[in-house]
Amino acid sequence: MFNIQSIGQSHQQQSQQPPHIPYYPSPSTMSSAIPQQQQQQQPPSAQALAPGTDSTTTTTTTNTANKALHDEQIYQWISELVTGNNRERALLELGKKREQYDDLALVLWNSFGVITVLLEEIISVYPYLNPPNLSASISNRVCNALALLQCVASNVQTRSLFLNANLPLYLYPFLSTNARQRSFEYLRLTSLGVIGALVKNDTPEVINFLLTTEIVPLCLNIMEISSELSKTVAIFILQKILLDDQGLSYVCTTFERFHTVASVLSKMIEQLSIAVSQQGAQAQQGGGQSSSNSSGRLLKHVVRCYMRLSDNLEARKALASILPEPLRDGTFSTILQDDLATKRCLAQLLSNITELQQ
């Protein structure tokens, strides 16, 4: 277990330094990513990716009698997809069926050549990652392919097959990109959507896979560099990992791991504190409600991550000295006024660390 006495000093010394993750091996040996569908310039389910909506993963159907298995048009588009005659249109049309049929994942997984074609679509984008040269049209197309893989990842009957084939590893190069262009941002967002689909039910099998393939440093990097929506999905994934006992143990086993996670969370609180100040100014001018809502979703997951870390005794001792001041002084009282669950969680967090100081 890490040395608590060194945490406060080290945290202060390194908080202003560039992000550094010394304890994670480089993911350079891994392959790419698996995003979600984009229409025009934004993934159609980008808002669904936000974990606060609870629609990150599952495909729903308004009529359980409807089955992709019985839809001839599904097979026509699958034929177009596999033969390559009209593949781009097939990707788009099949992606539209995700919300209509709850068995689409089974049809996709068991149809000859479909998964191979989707991987071909993903791999074909790798040359555009470095140097970063990804056009909007190429990004949209691969995200349509990744939307279908997310469908497979979210289905309880195909999820284990998806993991056993190591398909999530194809997401990692996309998640590793640091380019700020919109096409790359959507690529990261849709890739996160696939991981979010896997962790929503947070089974030990999924958590173990993600830990052993080092997803945590990728999420931490995205939590620092990406858009607020991508940050929200990334921290949702981190929260799900921490909620699992092996995930909490993984993060708290060494000081370096705990400190790296705590540092990123602290930076997010600092950014949110600045955003709250700006929103306050905008509110006086009659705007800023949408931004306040998104900040509230992000803050909710940050607080829950801190709360889960406090379940570890050594981490709790560390948090007593390094927990960001905005979480203690009521900075976020306005955006939490309607979120009773998060307010209780924050109060319990403060109670946990206060007990150690008495």
Contacts in CASP RR format, 6 or more apart in sequence:
PFRMAT RR
TARGET T0000
AUTHOR 0000-0000-0000
METHOD contacts of the structure
MODEL  1
MFNIQSIGQSHQQQSQQPPHIPYYPSPSTMSSAIPQQQQQQQPPSAQALA
PGTDSTTTTTTTNTANKALHDEQIYQWISELVTGNNRERALLELGKKREQ
YDDLALVLWNSFGVITVLLEEIISVYPYLNPPNLSASISNRVCNALALLQ
CVASNVQTRSLFLNANLPLYLYPFLSTNARQRSFEYLRLTSLGVIGALVK
NDTPEVINFLLTTEIVPLCLNIMEISSELSKTVAIFILQKILLDDQGLSY
VCTTFERFHTVASVLSKMIEQLSIAVSQQGAQAQQGGGQSSSNSSGRLLK
HVVRCYMRLSDNLEARKALASILPEPLRDGTFSTILQDDLATKRCLAQLL
SNITELQQ
1 252 0 8 1.000
1 253 0 8 1.000
1 314 0 8 1.000
2 252 0 8 1.000
2 253 0 8 1.000
2 254 0 8 1.000
2 255 0 8 1.000
2 256 0 8 1.000
2 258 0 8 1.000
2 259 0 8 1.000
2 314 0 8 1.000
2 318 0 8 1.000
3 255 0 8 1.000
4 314 0 8 1.000
4 317 0 8 1.000
4 318 0 8 1.000
6 255 0 8 1.000
7 255 0 8 1.000
7 258 0 8 1.000
7 259 0 8 1.000
7 318 0 8 1.000
7 321 0 8 1.000
7 322 0 8 1.000
8 318 0 8 1.000
8 321 0 8 1.000
8 322 0 8 1.000
10 255 0 8 1.000
10 259 0 8 1.000
11 259 0 8 1.000
11 262 0 8 1.000
11 263 0 8 1.000
11 266 0 8 1.000
11 321 0 8 1.000
11 322 0 8 1.000
14 20 0 8 1.000
14 259 0 8 1.000
14 263 0 8 1.000
15 263 0 8 1.000
15 266 0 8 1.000
15 267 0 8 1.000
19 220 0 8 1.000
19 221 0 8 1.000
19 224 0 8 1.000
19 263 0 8 1.000
19 264 0 8 1.000
20 260 0 8 1.000
21 217 0 8 1.000
21 220 0 8 1.000
21 221 0 8 1.000
21 260 0 8 1.000
22 256 0 8 1.000
22 260 0 8 1.000
23 254 0 8 1.000
23 256 0 8 1.000
23 257 0 8 1.000
23 260 0 8 1.000
24 214 0 8 1.000
24 216 0 8 1.000
24 217 0 8 1.000
25 214 0 8 1.000
27 172 0 8 1.000
27 173 0 8 1.000
27 176 0 8 1.000
27 214 0 8 1.000
27 217 0 8 1.000
27 218 0 8 1.000
28 176 0 8 1.000
30 169 0 8 1.000
30 172 0 8 1.000
30 173 0 8 1.000
30 213 0 8 1.000
31 123 0 8 1.000
31 126 0 8 1.000
31 169 0 8 1.000
31 170 0 8 1.000
31 172 0 8 1.000
31 173 0 8 1.000
32 122 0 8 1.000
32 123 0 8 1.000
32 125 0 8 1.000
32 126 0 8 1.000
32 169 0 8 1.000
32 170 0 8 1.000
32 171 0 8 1.000
32 172 0 8 1.000
32 173 0 8 1.000
32 174 0 8 1.000
33 122 0 8 1.000
33 146 0 8 1.000
33 170 0 8 1.000
33 171 0 8 1.000
33 172 0 8 1.000
33 173 0 8 1.000
33 174 0 8 1.000
33 175 0 8 1.000
33 187 0 8 1.000
33 188 0 8 1.000
33 190 0 8 1.000
33 191 0 8 1.000
33 194 0 8 1.000
34 122 0 8 1.000
34 146 0 8 1.000
34 149 0 8 1.000
34 150 0 8 1.000
34 153 0 8 1.000
34 167 0 8 1.000
34 168 0 8 1.000
34 170 0 8 1.000
34 171 0 8 1.000
34 174 0 8 1.000
34 190 0 8 1.000
34 191 0 8 1.000
34 194 0 8 1.000
35 43 0 8 1.000
35 142 0 8 1.000
35 143 0 8 1.000
35 146 0 8 1.000
35 147 0 8 1.000
35 150 0 8 1.000
35 171 0 8 1.000
35 174 0 8 1.000
35 186 0 8 1.000
35 187 0 8 1.000
35 188 0 8 1.000
35 189 0 8 1.000
35 190 0 8 1.000
35 191 0 8 1.000
35 192 0 8 1.000
35 193 0 8 1.000
35 194 0 8 1.000
36 43 0 8 1.000
36 45 0 8 1.000
36 46 0 8 1.000
36 49 0 8 1.000
36 143 0 8 1.000
36 146 0 8 1.000
36 147 0 8 1.000
36 150 0 8 1.000
36 189 0 8 1.000
36 190 0 8 1.000
36 193 0 8 1.000
36 194 0 8 1.000
37 43 0 8 1.000
37 44 0 8 1.000
37 45 0 8 1.000
37 92 0 8 1.000
37 95 0 8 1.000
37 98 0 8 1.000
37 143 0 8 1.000
37 144 0 8 1.000
37 146 0 8 1.000
37 147 0 8 1.000
37 190 0 8 1.000
38 44 0 8 1.000
38 139 0 8 1.000
38 140 0 8 1.000
38 143 0 8 1.000
38 144 0 8 1.000
38 186 0 8 1.000
38 190 0 8 1.000
39 92 0 8 1.000
39 140 0 8 1.000
40 140 0 8 1.000
41 136 0 8 1.000
41 140 0 8 1.000
41 182 0 8 1.000
41 186 0 8 1.000
42 186 0 8 1.000
43 49 0 8 1.000
43 143 0 8 1.000
43 147 0 8 1.000
43 186 0 8 1.000
43 189 0 8 1.000
43 190 0 8 1.000
45 55 0 8 1.000
45 147 0 8 1.000
46 186 0 8 1.000
46 189 0 8 1.000
46 229 0 8 1.000
47 53 0 8 1.000
47 229 0 8 1.000
48 55 0 8 1.000
48 56 0 8 1.000
49 56 0 8 1.000
49 189 0 8 1.000
49 190 0 8 1.000
49 192 0 8 1.000
49 193 0 8 1.000
49 196 0 8 1.000
49 229 0 8 1.000
49 233 0 8 1.000
50 56 0 8 1.000
50 229 0 8 1.000
50 232 0 8 1.000
50 233 0 8 1.000
50 297 0 8 1.000
51 196 0 8 1.000
51 232 0 8 1.000
51 233 0 8 1.000
51 236 0 8 1.000
51 297 0 8 1.000
51 301 0 8 1.000
52 232 0 8 1.000
52 236 0 8 1.000
52 297 0 8 1.000
52 300 0 8 1.000
56 193 0 8 1.000
56 196 0 8 1.000
56 197 0 8 1.000
56 200 0 8 1.000
56 233 0 8 1.000
56 236 0 8 1.000
57 150 0 8 1.000
57 153 0 8 1.000
57 154 0 8 1.000
57 193 0 8 1.000
57 196 0 8 1.000
57 197 0 8 1.000
57 198 0 8 1.000
57 200 0 8 1.000
57 201 0 8 1.000
58 154 0 8 1.000
58 200 0 8 1.000
59 98 0 8 1.000
59 99 0 8 1.000
59 101 0 8 1.000
59 102 0 8 1.000
59 104 0 8 1.000
59 105 0 8 1.000
59 151 0 8 1.000
59 154 0 8 1.000
59 155 0 8 1.000
60 99 0 8 1.000
60 102 0 8 1.000
61 99 0 8 1.000
61 100 0 8 1.000
61 101 0 8 1.000
61 102 0 8 1.000
64 102 0 8 1.000
66 100 0 8 1.000
66 101 0 8 1.000
67 101 0 8 1.000
67 103 0 8 1.000
68 74 0 8 1.000
68 97 0 8 1.000
68 100 0 8 1.000
68 101 0 8 1.000
68 103 0 8 1.000
68 104 0 8 1.000
68 106 0 8 1.000
68 107 0 8 1.000
69 103 0 8 1.000
69 106 0 8 1.000
69 107 0 8 1.000
71 97 0 8 1.000
71 101 0 8 1.000
74 94 0 8 1.000
74 97 0 8 1.000
74 101 0 8 1.000
74 104 0 8 1.000
74 107 0 8 1.000
75 111 0 8 1.000
77 90 0 8 1.000
77 93 0 8 1.000
77 94 0 8 1.000
78 90 0 8 1.000
78 94 0 8 1.000
78 107 0 8 1.000
78 108 0 8 1.000
78 111 0 8 1.000
78 114 0 8 1.000
80 86 0 8 1.000
80 87 0 8 1.000
80 89 0 8 1.000
80 90 0 8 1.000
81 87 0 8 1.000
81 90 0 8 1.000
81 91 0 8 1.000
81 94 0 8 1.000
81 114 0 8 1.000
81 117 0 8 1.000
82 111 0 8 1.000
82 112 0 8 1.000
82 113 0 8 1.000
82 114 0 8 1.000
82 117 0 8 1.000
84 90 0 8 1.000
84 117 0 8 1.000
87 117 0 8 1.000
87 121 0 8 1.000
88 141 0 8 1.000
88 144 0 8 1.000
91 121 0 8 1.000
91 141 0 8 1.000
91 144 0 8 1.000
91 145 0 8 1.000
91 148 0 8 1.000
92 144 0 8 1.000
94 104 0 8 1.000
94 108 0 8 1.000
94 148 0 8 1.000
95 144 0 8 1.000
95 147 0 8 1.000
95 148 0 8 1.000
95 151 0 8 1.000
97 104 0 8 1.000
98 104 0 8 1.000
98 147 0 8 1.000
98 148 0 8 1.000
98 150 0 8 1.000
98 151 0 8 1.000
101 107 0 8 1.000
102 155 0 8 1.000
104 151 0 8 1.000
105 151 0 8 1.000
105 152 0 8 1.000
105 154 0 8 1.000
105 155 0 8 1.000
105 157 0 8 1.000
105 158 0 8 1.000
106 155 0 8 1.000
106 157 0 8 1.000
106 158 0 8 1.000
108 114 0 8 1.000
108 115 0 8 1.000
108 148 0 8 1.000
108 151 0 8 1.000
108 152 0 8 1.000
109 115 0 8 1.000
109 152 0 8 1.000
109 158 0 8 1.000
109 161 0 8 1.000
114 148 0 8 1.000
115 152 0 8 1.000
115 165 0 8 1.000
115 167 0 8 1.000
118 145 0 8 1.000
118 146 0 8 1.000
118 148 0 8 1.000
118 149 0 8 1.000
119 167 0 8 1.000
119 170 0 8 1.000
121 141 0 8 1.000
121 142 0 8 1.000
121 145 0 8 1.000
122 142 0 8 1.000
122 145 0 8 1.000
122 146 0 8 1.000
122 170 0 8 1.000
123 170 0 8 1.000
124 142 0 8 1.000
125 134 0 8 1.000
125 138 0 8 1.000
125 142 0 8 1.000
125 174 0 8 1.000
125 187 0 8 1.000
126 173 0 8 1.000
128 134 0 8 1.000
128 135 0 8 1.000
128 138 0 8 1.000
129 173 0 8 1.000
129 174 0 8 1.000
129 177 0 8 1.000
132 177 0 8 1.000
132 179 0 8 1.000
132 181 0 8 1.000
132 184 0 8 1.000
134 179 0 8 1.000
134 181 0 8 1.000
134 183 0 8 1.000
134 184 0 8 1.000
134 187 0 8 1.000
135 183 0 8 1.000
136 182 0 8 1.000
136 183 0 8 1.000
138 183 0 8 1.000
139 183 0 8 1.000
139 184 0 8 1.000
139 186 0 8 1.000
139 187 0 8 1.000
140 186 0 8 1.000
142 187 0 8 1.000
143 186 0 8 1.000
143 187 0 8 1.000
143 190 0 8 1.000
146 190 0 8 1.000
146 191 0 8 1.000
146 194 0 8 1.000
147 190 0 8 1.000
149 162 0 8 1.000
149 167 0 8 1.000
149 194 0 8 1.000
150 190 0 8 1.000
150 193 0 8 1.000
150 194 0 8 1.000
150 197 0 8 1.000
152 158 0 8 1.000
152 159 0 8 1.000
152 161 0 8 1.000
152 162 0 8 1.000
152 167 0 8 1.000
153 159 0 8 1.000
153 162 0 8 1.000
153 167 0 8 1.000
153 168 0 8 1.000
153 194 0 8 1.000
153 197 0 8 1.000
153 198 0 8 1.000
154 197 0 8 1.000
154 198 0 8 1.000
154 200 0 8 1.000
156 201 0 8 1.000
159 198 0 8 1.000
159 206 0 8 1.000
160 205 0 8 1.000
162 168 0 8 1.000
162 198 0 8 1.000
163 198 0 8 1.000
163 205 0 8 1.000
163 206 0 8 1.000
163 209 0 8 1.000
168 194 0 8 1.000
168 195 0 8 1.000
168 198 0 8 1.000
168 209 0 8 1.000
168 210 0 8 1.000
168 213 0 8 1.000
169 213 0 8 1.000
171 191 0 8 1.000
171 194 0 8 1.000
171 195 0 8 1.000
172 213 0 8 1.000
172 215 0 8 1.000
172 218 0 8 1.000
174 187 0 8 1.000
174 188 0 8 1.000
174 191 0 8 1.000
175 188 0 8 1.000
175 191 0 8 1.000
175 192 0 8 1.000
175 195 0 8 1.000
175 215 0 8 1.000
175 218 0 8 1.000
175 219 0 8 1.000
175 222 0 8 1.000
176 218 0 8 1.000
176 221 0 8 1.000
177 184 0 8 1.000
177 187 0 8 1.000
177 188 0 8 1.000
178 221 0 8 1.000
178 225 0 8 1.000
180 225 0 8 1.000
185 226 0 8 1.000
185 227 0 8 1.000
185 230 0 8 1.000
188 222 0 8 1.000
188 226 0 8 1.000
188 230 0 8 1.000
189 226 0 8 1.000
189 227 0 8 1.000
189 229 0 8 1.000
189 230 0 8 1.000
189 233 0 8 1.000
192 222 0 8 1.000
192 230 0 8 1.000
192 233 0 8 1.000
192 234 0 8 1.000
192 237 0 8 1.000
193 233 0 8 1.000
195 210 0 8 1.000
195 215 0 8 1.000
195 237 0 8 1.000
196 233 0 8 1.000
196 236 0 8 1.000
196 237 0 8 1.000
196 240 0 8 1.000
198 206 0 8 1.000
198 209 0 8 1.000
198 210 0 8 1.000
199 206 0 8 1.000
199 207 0 8 1.000
199 210 0 8 1.000
199 236 0 8 1.000
199 237 0 8 1.000
199 240 0 8 1.000
199 241 0 8 1.000
200 240 0 8 1.000
202 240 0 8 1.000
202 241 0 8 1.000
202 243 0 8 1.000
202 244 0 8 1.000
204 244 0 8 1.000
204 246 0 8 1.000
207 240 0 8 1.000
207 241 0 8 1.000
207 244 0 8 1.000
207 246 0 8 1.000
207 247 0 8 1.000
208 246 0 8 1.000
210 216 0 8 1.000
210 237 0 8 1.000
210 241 0 8 1.000
211 241 0 8 1.000
211 246 0 8 1.000
211 247 0 8 1.000
211 250 0 8 1.000
215 237 0 8 1.000
215 241 0 8 1.000
216 238 0 8 1.000
216 241 0 8 1.000
216 250 0 8 1.000
216 251 0 8 1.000
216 261 0 8 1.000
217 260 0 8 1.000
219 234 0 8 1.000
219 235 0 8 1.000
219 237 0 8 1.000
219 238 0 8 1.000
220 234 0 8 1.000
220 238 0 8 1.000
220 260 0 8 1.000
220 261 0 8 1.000
220 264 0 8 1.000
222 230 0 8 1.000
222 231 0 8 1.000
222 234 0 8 1.000
223 231 0 8 1.000
223 234 0 8 1.000
223 235 0 8 1.000
223 238 0 8 1.000
223 264 0 8 1.000
223 268 0 8 1.000
224 264 0 8 1.000
224 267 0 8 1.000
226 234 0 8 1.000
228 294 0 8 1.000
228 295 0 8 1.000
228 298 0 8 1.000
229 294 0 8 1.000
231 268 0 8 1.000
231 298 0 8 1.000
232 294 0 8 1.000
232 297 0 8 1.000
232 298 0 8 1.000
232 301 0 8 1.000
235 268 0 8 1.000
235 298 0 8 1.000
235 301 0 8 1.000
235 302 0 8 1.000
235 305 0 8 1.000
236 301 0 8 1.000
238 261 0 8 1.000
238 301 0 8 1.000
238 305 0 8 1.000
239 301 0 8 1.000
239 304 0 8 1.000
239 305 0 8 1.000
239 308 0 8 1.000
241 247 0 8 1.000
241 250 0 8 1.000
241 251 0 8 1.000
242 248 0 8 1.000
242 251 0 8 1.000
242 305 0 8 1.000
242 308 0 8 1.000
242 309 0 8 1.000
243 308 0 8 1.000
248 308 0 8 1.000
248 309 0 8 1.000
248 311 0 8 1.000
248 312 0 8 1.000
250 257 0 8 1.000
251 257 0 8 1.000
251 258 0 8 1.000
251 261 0 8 1.000
251 309 0 8 1.000
252 258 0 8 1.000
252 309 0 8 1.000
252 312 0 8 1.000
252 314 0 8 1.000
252 315 0 8 1.000
258 309 0 8 1.000
258 314 0 8 1.000
258 315 0 8 1.000
258 318 0 8 1.000
261 305 0 8 1.000
261 309 0 8 1.000
262 309 0 8 1.000
262 318 0 8 1.000
262 319 0 8 1.000
262 322 0 8 1.000
265 302 0 8 1.000
265 305 0 8 1.000
265 306 0 8 1.000
266 322 0 8 1.000
266 324 0 8 1.000
268 298 0 8 1.000
268 302 0 8 1.000
269 302 0 8 1.000
269 324 0 8 1.000
269 326 0 8 1.000
269 327 0 8 1.000
270 324 0 8 1.000
270 326 0 8 1.000
272 295 0 8 1.000
272 298 0 8 1.000
272 299 0 8 1.000
272 302 0 8 1.000
272 326 0 8 1.000
272 332 0 8 1.000
273 324 0 8 1.000
273 326 0 8 1.000
273 331 0 8 1.000
273 332 0 8 1.000
275 291 0 8 1.000
275 295 0 8 1.000
276 295 0 8 1.000
276 331 0 8 1.000
276 332 0 8 1.000
276 334 0 8 1.000
276 335 0 8 1.000
279 288 0 8 1.000
279 291 0 8 1.000
279 292 0 8 1.000
279 295 0 8 1.000
279 335 0 8 1.000
280 334 0 8 1.000
282 288 0 8 1.000
282 291 0 8 1.000
283 289 0 8 1.000
283 292 0 8 1.000
292 334 0 8 1.000
292 335 0 8 1.000
295 335 0 8 1.000
296 332 0 8 1.000
296 335 0 8 1.000
296 336 0 8 1.000
296 339 0 8 1.000
296 342 0 8 1.000
299 332 0 8 1.000
299 335 0 8 1.000
299 336 0 8 1.000
299 342 0 8 1.000
300 339 0 8 1.000
300 341 0 8 1.000
300 342 0 8 1.000
303 327 0 8 1.000
303 342 0 8 1.000
303 345 0 8 1.000
303 346 0 8 1.000
303 349 0 8 1.000
304 342 0 8 1.000
304 345 0 8 1.000
306 319 0 8 1.000
306 323 0 8 1.000
306 327 0 8 1.000
306 349 0 8 1.000
307 345 0 8 1.000
307 346 0 8 1.000
307 348 0 8 1.000
307 349 0 8 1.000
307 352 0 8 1.000
309 315 0 8 1.000
309 316 0 8 1.000
309 319 0 8 1.000
310 316 0 8 1.000
310 319 0 8 1.000
310 349 0 8 1.000
310 352 0 8 1.000
310 353 0 8 1.000
316 352 0 8 1.000
316 353 0 8 1.000
316 356 0 8 1.000
317 356 0 8 1.000
319 349 0 8 1.000
319 353 0 8 1.000
320 353 0 8 1.000
320 354 0 8 1.000
320 356 0 8 1.000
320 357 0 8 1.000
323 349 0 8 1.000
323 353 0 8 1.000
325 331 0 8 1.000
326 332 0 8 1.000
327 346 0 8 1.000
327 349 0 8 1.000
327 350 0 8 1.000
328 350 0 8 1.000
332 346 0 8 1.000
336 342 0 8 1.000
336 343 0 8 1.000
336 346 0 8 1.000
337 343 0 8 1.000
END
